[in-house]
């Protein structure tokens, strides 16, 4: 399980927990559906928290859009 923070056009949204299978499908350049709209994944950053090494890694997913379908 990983913690994912989505950024919509540079604006941070709420943090969500996702199963590893869902996280594995996130790829830079791919268009994904979020909240009924389509967004292009422009960057994915993985952050490991030193203060809480037992916590899951945090993925920062930067989205651009919405993209017309």
N, CA, C and O atoms as a printed pandas DataFrame, in Angstrom:
     atom_number atom_name residue_name chain_id  residue_number  x_coord  y_coord  z_coord
0              1         N          UNK        A               1    0.845   -1.167    0.000
1              2        CA          UNK        A               1    0.000    0.000    0.000
2              3         C          UNK        A               1    0.891    1.230    0.000
3              4         O          UNK        A               1    1.852    1.315    0.764
4              5         N          UNK        A               2    0.562    2.182   -0.865
5              6        CA          UNK        A               2    1.338    3.419   -0.955
6              7         C          UNK        A               2    0.421    4.616   -0.772
7              8         O          UNK        A               2   -0.764    4.582   -1.103
8              9         N          UNK        A               3    1.000    5.653   -0.242
9             10        CA          UNK        A               3    0.307    6.916   -0.077
10            11         C          UNK        A               3    0.582    7.760   -1.326
11            12         O          UNK        A               3    1.736    7.937   -1.714
12            13         N          UNK        A               4   -0.485    8.281   -1.956
13            14        CA          UNK        A               4   -0.350    9.040   -3.196
14            15         C          UNK        A               4   -0.962   10.421   -3.003
15            16         O          UNK        A               4   -2.090   10.559   -2.530
16            17         N          UNK        A               5   -0.198   11.438   -3.377
17            18        CA          UNK        A               5   -0.697   12.808   -3.360
18            19         C          UNK        A               5   -0.754   13.278   -4.810
19            20         O          UNK        A               5    0.257   13.287   -5.512
20            21         N          UNK        A               6   -1.948   13.667   -5.247
21            22        CA          UNK        A               6   -2.126   14.149   -6.610
22            23         C          UNK        A               6   -2.036   15.672   -6.629
23            24         O          UNK        A               6   -2.548   16.350   -5.738
24            25         N          UNK        A               7   -1.383   16.191   -7.652
25            26        CA          UNK        A               7   -1.275   17.640   -7.886
26            27         C          UNK        A               7   -1.952   17.927   -9.216
27            28         O          UNK        A               7   -1.488   17.470  -10.260
28            29         N          UNK        A               8   -3.044   18.681   -9.186
29            30        CA          UNK        A               8   -3.793   19.031  -10.388
30            31         C          UNK        A               8   -3.331   20.402  -10.859
31            32         O          UNK        A               8   -3.610   21.409  -10.209
32            33         N          UNK        A               9   -2.622   20.447  -11.994
33            34        CA          UNK        A               9   -2.075   21.704  -12.529
34            35         C          UNK        A               9   -1.283   22.450  -11.449
35            36         O          UNK        A               9   -1.377   23.671  -11.324
36            37         N          UNK        A              10   -0.507   21.695  -10.677
37            38        CA          UNK        A              10    0.362   22.281   -9.656
38            39         C          UNK        A              10   -0.281   22.506   -8.306
39            40         O          UNK        A              10    0.395   22.927   -7.367
40            41         N          UNK        A              11   -1.588   22.235   -8.181
41            42        CA          UNK        A              11   -2.288   22.455   -6.916
42            43         C          UNK        A              11   -2.463   21.113   -6.203
43            44         O          UNK        A              11   -3.026   20.171   -6.761
44            45         N          UNK        A              12   -1.972   21.042   -4.962
45            46        CA          UNK        A              12   -2.023   19.798   -4.197
46            47         C          UNK        A              12   -3.444   19.449   -3.787
47            48         O          UNK        A              12   -4.207   20.312   -3.352
48            49         N          UNK        A              13   -3.792   18.170   -3.929
49            50        CA          UNK        A              13   -5.084   17.657   -3.511
50            51         C          UNK        A              13   -4.863   16.768   -2.280
51            52         O          UNK        A              13   -3.742   16.693   -1.776
52            53         N          UNK        A              14   -5.880   16.114   -1.802
53            54        CA          UNK        A              14   -5.791   15.260   -0.618
54            55         C          UNK        A              14   -4.918   14.025   -0.890
55            56         O          UNK        A              14   -4.783   13.573   -2.027
56            57         N          UNK        A              15   -4.340   13.503    0.180
57            58        CA          UNK        A              15   -3.527   12.295    0.106
58            59         C          UNK        A              15   -4.448   11.080    0.143
59            60         O          UNK        A              15   -5.419   11.059    0.899
60            61         N          UNK        A              16   -4.147   10.067   -0.673
61            62        CA          UNK        A              16   -4.962    8.859   -0.748
62            63         C          UNK        A              16   -4.072    7.631   -0.620
63            64         O          UNK        A              16   -2.897    7.675   -0.984
64            65         N          UNK        A              17   -4.620    6.543   -0.108
65            66        CA          UNK        A              17   -3.910    5.269   -0.073
66            67         C          UNK        A              17   -4.361    4.445   -1.263
67            68         O          UNK        A              17   -5.555    4.356   -1.550
68            69         N          UNK        A              18   -3.394    3.834   -1.965
69            70        CA          UNK        A              18   -3.693    2.992   -3.122
70            71         C          UNK        A              18   -2.972    1.666   -2.984
71            72         O          UNK        A              18   -1.873    1.594   -2.435
72            73         N          UNK        A              19   -3.603    0.619   -3.487
73            74        CA          UNK        A              19   -2.958   -0.687   -3.566
74            75         C          UNK        A              19   -1.783   -0.595   -4.534
75            76         O          UNK        A              19   -1.789    0.236   -5.442
76            77         N          UNK        A              20   -0.785   -1.438   -4.345
77            78        CA          UNK        A              20    0.412   -1.409   -5.181
78            79         C          UNK        A              20    0.095   -1.615   -6.663
79            80         O          UNK        A              20    0.763   -1.045   -7.527
80            81         N          UNK        A              21   -0.931   -2.435   -6.958
81            82        CA          UNK        A              21   -1.283   -2.693   -8.363
82            83         C          UNK        A              21   -1.746   -1.401   -9.042
83            84         O          UNK        A              21   -1.405   -1.147  -10.197
84            85         N          UNK        A              22   -2.514   -0.596   -8.330
85            86        CA          UNK        A              22   -2.996    0.670   -8.901
86            87         C          UNK        A              22   -1.846    1.644   -9.107
87            88         O          UNK        A              22   -1.817    2.374  -10.098
88            89         N          UNK        A              23   -0.899    1.660   -8.173
89            90        CA          UNK        A              23    0.257    2.554   -8.265
90            91         C          UNK        A              23    1.151    2.143   -9.432
91            92         O          UNK        A              23    1.718    2.997  -10.114
92            93         N          UNK        A              24    1.277    0.842   -9.660
93            94        CA          UNK        A              24    2.117    0.346  -10.753
94            95         C          UNK        A              24    1.602    0.784  -12.126
95            96         O          UNK        A              24    2.373    0.825  -13.085
96            97         N          UNK        A              25    0.310    1.112  -12.234
97            98        CA          UNK        A              25   -0.273    1.524  -13.514
98            99         C          UNK        A              25   -0.036    2.997  -13.819
99           100         O          UNK        A              25   -0.283    3.445  -14.939
100          101         N          UNK        A              26    0.439    3.750  -12.837
101          102        CA          UNK        A              26    0.723    5.170  -13.070
102          103         C          UNK        A              26    2.027    5.299  -13.851
103          104         O          UNK        A              26    3.067    4.805  -13.414
104          105         N          UNK        A              27    1.973    5.958  -14.997
105          106        CA          UNK        A              27    3.153    6.153  -15.836
106          107         C          UNK        A              27    3.167    7.577  -16.364
107          108         O          UNK        A              27    2.124    8.151  -16.675
108          109         N          UNK        A              28    4.355    8.134  -16.459
109          110        CA          UNK        A              28    4.494    9.477  -17.017
110          111         C          UNK        A              28    4.017    9.469  -18.464
111          112         O          UNK        A              28    4.372    8.576  -19.233
112          113         N          UNK        A              29    3.204   10.472  -18.839
113          114        CA          UNK        A              29    2.678   10.583  -20.195
114          115         C          UNK        A              29    1.335    9.917  -20.395
115          116         O          UNK        A              29    0.648   10.193  -21.378
116          117         N          UNK        A              30    0.947    9.045  -19.480
117          118        CA          UNK        A              30   -0.320    8.332  -19.583
118          119         C          UNK        A              30   -1.472    9.242  -19.174
119          120         O          UNK        A              30   -1.303   10.104  -18.312
120          121         N          UNK        A              31   -2.643    9.058  -19.786
121          122        CA          UNK        A              31   -3.839    9.801  -19.424
122          123         C          UNK        A              31   -4.674    8.910  -18.510
123          124         O          UNK        A              31   -4.967    7.761  -18.841
124          125         N          UNK        A              32   -5.057    9.464  -17.341
125          126        CA          UNK        A              32   -5.845    8.709  -16.375
126          127         C          UNK        A              32   -7.131    9.467  -16.060
127          128         O          UNK        A              32   -7.206   10.682  -16.241
128          129         N          UNK        A              33   -8.137    8.741  -15.590
129          130        CA          UNK        A              33   -9.394    9.373  -15.193
130          131         C          UNK        A              33   -9.393    9.607  -13.691
131          132         O          UNK        A              33   -9.111    8.703  -12.906
132          133         N          UNK        A              34   -9.712   10.834  -13.307
133          134        CA          UNK        A              34   -9.831   11.203  -11.891
134          135         C          UNK        A              34  -11.037   12.117  -11.768
135          136         O          UNK        A              34  -11.141   13.113  -12.484
136          137         N          UNK        A              35  -11.946   11.784  -10.864
137          138        CA          UNK        A              35  -13.122   12.613  -10.583
138          139         C          UNK        A              35  -13.917   12.943  -11.848
139          140         O          UNK        A              35  -14.409   14.060  -12.000
140          141         N          UNK        A              36  -14.039   11.970  -12.751
141          142        CA          UNK        A              36  -14.846   12.156  -13.949
142          143         C          UNK        A              36  -14.198   12.942  -15.071
143          144         O          UNK        A              36  -14.838   13.221  -16.084
144          145         N          UNK        A              37  -12.913   13.307  -14.898
145          146        CA          UNK        A              37  -12.183   14.021  -15.950
146          147         C          UNK        A              37  -10.890   13.273  -16.252
147          148         O          UNK        A              37  -10.425   12.456  -15.457
148          149         N          UNK        A              38  -10.324   13.569  -17.415
149          150        CA          UNK        A              38   -9.090   12.906  -17.839
150          151         C          UNK        A              38   -7.905   13.847  -17.659
151          152         O          UNK        A              38   -7.964   15.024  -18.016
152          153         N          UNK        A              39   -6.829   13.302  -17.099
153          154        CA          UNK        A              39   -5.630   14.082  -16.773
154          155         C          UNK        A              39   -4.392   13.355  -17.283
155          156         O          UNK        A              39   -4.318   12.127  -17.232
156          157         N          UNK        A              40   -3.420   14.122  -17.775
157          158        CA          UNK        A              40   -2.148   13.550  -18.236
158          159         C          UNK        A              40   -1.151   13.587  -17.074
159          160         O          UNK        A              40   -0.973   14.613  -16.418
160          161         N          UNK        A              41   -0.507   12.441  -16.841
161          162        CA          UNK        A              41    0.518   12.342  -15.802
162          163         C          UNK        A              41    1.798   12.966  -16.365
163          164         O          UNK        A              41    2.375   12.441  -17.317
164          165         N          UNK        A              42    2.241   14.080  -15.783
165          166        CA          UNK        A              42    3.424   14.755  -16.299
166          167         C          UNK        A              42    4.679   14.404  -15.502
167          168         O          UNK        A              42    5.790   14.517  -16.020
168          169         N          UNK        A              43    4.513   13.982  -14.255
169          170        CA          UNK        A              43    5.687   13.622  -13.447
170          171         C          UNK        A              43    5.244   12.801  -12.246
171          172         O          UNK        A              43    4.159   13.005  -11.700
172          173         N          UNK        A              44    6.104   11.869  -11.844
173          174        CA          UNK        A              44    5.873   11.070  -10.644
174          175         C          UNK        A              44    7.148   11.106   -9.817
175          176         O          UNK        A              44    8.227   10.778  -10.310
176          177         N          UNK        A              45    7.020   11.507   -8.563
177          178        CA          UNK        A              45    8.170   11.541   -7.655
178          179         C          UNK        A              45    7.879   10.646   -6.464
179          180         O          UNK        A              45    6.773   10.663   -5.923
180          181         N          UNK        A              46    8.867    9.867   -6.058
181          182        CA          UNK        A              46    8.735    9.023   -4.878
182          183         C          UNK        A              46    9.507    9.661   -3.733
183          184         O          UNK        A              46   10.658   10.066   -3.897
184          185         N          UNK        A              47    8.867    9.748   -2.576
185          186        CA          UNK        A              47    9.483   10.367   -1.411
186          187         C          UNK        A              47    9.469    9.357   -0.265
187          188         O          UNK        A              47    8.419    8.804    0.062
188          189         N          UNK        A              48   10.617    9.116    0.337
189          190        CA          UNK        A              48   10.703    8.256    1.508
190          191         C          UNK        A              48   10.879    9.134    2.731
191          192         O          UNK        A              48   11.759    9.994    2.773
192          193         N          UNK        A              49   10.041    8.913    3.717
193          194        CA          UNK        A              49   10.109    9.735    4.924
194          195         C          UNK        A              49   11.117    9.131    5.895
195          196         O          UNK        A              49   10.967    7.991    6.335
196          197         N          UNK        A              50   12.122    9.892    6.214
197          198        CA          UNK        A              50   13.162    9.432    7.133
198          199         C          UNK        A              50   12.607    9.346    8.548
199          200         O          UNK        A              50   12.979    8.442    9.297
200          201         N          UNK        A              51   11.727   10.263    8.928
201          202        CA          UNK        A              51   11.189   10.287   10.284
202          203         C          UNK        A              51   10.234    9.133   10.560
203          204         O          UNK        A              51   10.005    8.790   11.720
204          205         N          UNK        A              52    9.679    8.534    9.530
205          206        CA          UNK        A              52    8.754    7.414    9.710
206          207         C          UNK        A              52    9.068    6.313    8.704
207          208         O          UNK        A              52    8.296    6.097    7.770
208          209         N          UNK        A              53   10.204    5.604    8.880
209          210        CA          UNK        A              53   10.617    4.602    7.885
210          211         C          UNK        A              53    9.651    3.427    7.751
211          212         O          UNK        A              53    9.683    2.731    6.736
212          213         N          UNK        A              54    8.795    3.188    8.739
213          214        CA          UNK        A              54    7.848    2.070    8.645
214          215         C          UNK        A              54    6.596    2.451    7.860
215          216         O          UNK        A              54    5.812    1.584    7.476
216          217         N          UNK        A              55    6.413    3.731    7.626
217          218        CA          UNK        A              55    5.270    4.198    6.839
218          219         C          UNK        A              55    5.519    3.903    5.358
219          220         O          UNK        A              55    6.670    3.785    4.936
220          221         N          UNK        A              56    4.452    3.786    4.571
221          222        CA          UNK        A              56    4.651    3.546    3.128
222          223         C          UNK        A              56    5.290    4.760    2.452
223          224         O          UNK        A              56    5.175    5.888    2.932
224          225         N          UNK        A              57    5.953    4.509    1.350
225          226        CA          UNK        A              57    6.504    5.601    0.547
226          227         C          UNK        A              57    5.367    6.503    0.087
227          228         O          UNK        A              57    4.225    6.067   -0.060
228          229         N          UNK        A              58    5.697    7.752   -0.134
229          230        CA          UNK        A              58    4.717    8.706   -0.645
230          231         C          UNK        A              58    5.050    8.972   -2.109
231          232         O          UNK        A              58    6.191    9.289   -2.446
232          233         N          UNK        A              59    4.053    8.843   -2.971
233          234        CA          UNK        A              59    4.220    9.179   -4.379
234          235         C          UNK        A              59    3.553   10.515   -4.637
235          236         O          UNK        A              59    2.402   10.729   -4.257
236          237         N          UNK        A              60    4.275   11.406   -5.277
237          238        CA          UNK        A              60    3.729   12.692   -5.691
238          239         C          UNK        A              60    3.462   12.573   -7.189
239          240         O          UNK        A              60    4.387   12.405   -7.983
240          241         N          UNK        A              61    2.183   12.663   -7.566
241          242        CA          UNK        A              61    1.785   12.499   -8.967
242          243         C          UNK        A              61    1.268   13.841   -9.474
243          244         O          UNK        A              61    0.267   14.363   -8.982
244          245         N          UNK        A              62    1.967   14.390  -10.465
245          246        CA          UNK        A              62    1.630   15.688  -11.023
246          247         C          UNK        A              62    0.806   15.486  -12.290
247          248         O          UNK        A              62    1.243   14.817  -13.226
248          249         N          UNK        A              63   -0.394   16.074  -12.310
249          250        CA          UNK        A              63   -1.316   15.923  -13.420
250          251         C          UNK        A              63   -1.551   17.241  -14.120
251          252         O          UNK        A              63   -1.499   18.307  -13.507
252          253         N          UNK        A              64   -1.813   17.154  -15.435
253          254        CA          UNK        A              64   -2.079   18.332  -16.243
254          255         C          UNK        A              64   -3.385   18.097  -16.982
255          256         O          UNK        A              64   -3.616   17.008  -17.507
256          257         N          UNK        A              65   -4.229   19.099  -17.026
257          258        CA          UNK        A              65   -5.478   18.912  -17.740
258          259         C          UNK        A              65   -6.545   19.839  -17.228
259          260         O          UNK        A              65   -6.243   20.902  -16.685
260          261         N          UNK        A              66   -7.776   19.453  -17.393
261          262        CA          UNK        A              66   -8.253   18.210  -17.961
262          263         C          UNK        A              66   -7.963   18.101  -19.464
263          264         O          UNK        A              66   -7.854   19.101  -20.174
264          265         N          UNK        A              67   -7.845   16.869  -19.909
265          266        CA          UNK        A              67   -7.527   16.547  -21.301
266          267         C          UNK        A              67   -8.824   16.129  -21.991
267          268         O          UNK        A              67   -9.528   15.263  -21.471
268          269         N          UNK        A              68   -9.164   16.707  -23.138
269          270        CA          UNK        A              68  -10.384   16.254  -23.855
270          271         C          UNK        A              68  -10.232   14.807  -24.282
271          272         O          UNK        A              68   -9.137   14.364  -24.629
272          273         N          UNK        A              69  -11.297   14.099  -24.256
273          274        CA          UNK        A              69  -11.281   12.666  -24.632
274          275         C          UNK        A              69  -11.983   12.475  -25.924
275          276         O          UNK        A              69  -12.080   11.349  -26.414
